Amino acid sequence: QVQLVESGGGVVQPARSLRLSCTVSGFTFSHYAMHWVRQAPGKELEWVAIISSDGSDQHYADSVKGRFTISRDNSKNTVSLRISSLRAEDTADYYCARDGGLAVANGDFYFDYWGQGTRVTVSS
Amino acid sequence: SYELTQPPSVSVSPGQTARITCSGDALPIQYAHWYQQKPGQAPILVIYKDSERPSGIPERFSGSSSGTTGTLTITGVQAEDEADYYCQSADRSGTSGVFGGGTKLTVL
């Protein structure tokens, strides 16, 4: 069955960097675009970033552009999110999610499978 | 930036029909998708591409879209349907995702 497992969250000081990872199984990873979505405590979902199925194209929400970098390794079935210059407002649960478009390189922009999330807390 | 607007809350009695709307200027050219999220859990896709239902989602969940408004309909609401529901779409360029603010469905 399809599984997505995030890791790398924790308590981090402001201005530091952090790398989140998502390891997937149960489907052909290289056939799907992948996303990161976050949710601050008690708040709504916020789309963060997408990476195309072959990793050649990435797009980001305006709120994170310039500080977040999404990448993937199709040989390891892993998608990552590097967050630099962490701010208090980055405190959230971070979910990786599979794009619902099979063989749609740049994604159909909906999320058919989600991981359970990894929590990032930015605090001194 | 592009926004989707949902009502903050909807309340219905068991067995009634719940309708949750989502408004956005790009919805005439972009699909609306819907997610259910219960406390402490990851979201689950319940409707995609305006009206398609993923396997395993009960038939009481349906979706529609007209002009700038998408609608999630739950027919014969059950207590287990109490949750937050989010609509989601893409901007006009199709390179950025966006979620609505979420609607808390309360089953009275």
Interface residues (C-beta under 8 A of the other chain):
Chain A: H35 V37 E44 L45 E46 W47 I50 H59 A61 D62 Y95 G100 N106 D108 F109 Y110 F111 D112 W114 G115 Q116 G117
Chain B: S1 Q30 Y31 H33 Y35 Q37 A42 P43 I44 L45 Y48 K49 P54 Y86 Q88 S89 A90 G94 T95 S96 G97 V98 F99 G100 G101 G102
